[in-house]
Amino acid sequence: MTSDQTRTLTEIADDIIRSWGYDRINPHARPYVDAMAALDKITDGYLNDQGEDIVRRFLINATTWRGPDARRVKAELRDMLP
């Protein structure tokens, strides 16, 4: 994670839900959006998973989310990963 993280994963999850639409989120990506909604930092844990793994799994399962918001948010998440 970069030390200059400004948005929490909760804020990013809210952005994803607003842009993609909760009912339209790929069902394989939705659990990871839900998990991110409960996290502040990528170093936080959710159940048995680390935030870093949750973000990676979201990115793998979010290939159908496209457009400028998707590019911006996905780049932000990738920048958080070590």
Backbone hydrogen bonds, N-H to C=O, Kabsch-Sander energy under -0.5 kcal/mol:
donor,donor_aa,acceptor,acceptor_aa,energy
5,Q,2,T,-1.0
9,L,40,D,-2.2
10,T,39,L,-1.3
12,I,8,T,-2.1
13,A,9,L,-2.8
14,D,10,T,-2.2
15,D,11,E,-1.9
16,I,12,I,-2.5
17,I,13,A,-2.6
18,R,14,D,-2.5
19,S,15,D,-2.5
20,W,16,I,-3.3
21,G,16,I,-0.6
21,G,17,I,-1.6
24,R,21,G,-1.7
25,I,21,G,-1.1
25,I,22,Y,-0.7
29,A,26,N,-1.5
30,R,26,N,-2.0
32,Y,29,A,-0.9
33,V,29,A,-1.7
34,D,30,R,-2.6
35,A,31,P,-2.0
36,M,32,Y,-2.5
37,A,33,V,-2.0
38,A,35,A,-1.5
39,L,36,M,-1.8
44,D,41,K,-1.5
46,Y,49,D,-3.1
49,D,46,Y,-2.6
51,G,44,D,-2.8
52,E,42,I,-0.9
54,I,50,Q,-2.1
55,V,51,G,-2.6
56,R,52,E,-2.2
57,R,53,D,-2.5
58,F,54,I,-2.3
59,L,55,V,-2.6
60,I,56,R,-2.1
61,N,57,R,-1.8
62,A,58,F,-0.8
62,A,59,L,-0.6
65,W,62,A,-1.3
66,R,64,T,-0.7
71,R,67,G,-2.6
72,R,68,P,-2.3
73,V,69,D,-2.8
74,K,70,A,-2.7
75,A,71,R,-2.1
76,E,72,R,-2.1
77,L,73,V,-2.5
78,R,74,K,-2.7
79,D,75,A,-2.3
80,M,76,E,-0.9
80,M,77,L,-0.7
81,L,77,L,-0.9
81,L,78,R,-0.7
